[in-house]
Amino acid sequence: MIPISRLEPDCFYWAKLRSDRGADVQIVKVSTVFGVEKEYWSVASVGSDGHRMPADFEFVAKIVPPSSKIKIAVELAAE
């Protein structure tokens, strides 16, 4: 699990709600919509306009975007 202190703003993570032990892992984004200071960060579920507090989630893994080399290879393969 990733501690809240290690989260990065505007990054995506796999996470699950702490309040629902049977909840599936979902993609969330650490949002700075309410301010850039850590105390104002919130967490938005992808596909929702709702925001929750970071403490409401267990963060499983950071989602890292593919490198530009991979993106170019995928684009070339699609041609």
Rosetta blueprint (number, residue, H / E / L):
1 M L
2 I E
3 P L
4 I H
5 S H
6 R H
7 L L
8 E L
9 P L
10 D L
11 C L
12 F E
13 Y E
14 W E
15 A E
16 K E
17 L E
18 R L
19 S L
20 D L
21 R L
22 G L
23 A L
24 D L
25 V L
26 Q E
27 I E
28 V E
29 K E
30 V E
31 S E
32 T L
33 V L
34 F L
35 G L
36 V L
37 E L
38 K H
39 E H
40 Y H
41 W L
42 S E
43 V E
44 A E
45 S E
46 V L
47 G L
48 S L
49 D L
50 G L
51 H E
52 R E
53 M L
54 P H
55 A H
56 D H
57 F E
58 E E
59 F E
60 V E
61 A E
62 K E
63 I E
64 V L
65 P L
66 P L
67 S L
68 S H
69 K H
70 I H
71 K H
72 I H
73 A H
74 V H
75 E H
76 L H
77 A H
78 A H
79 E L
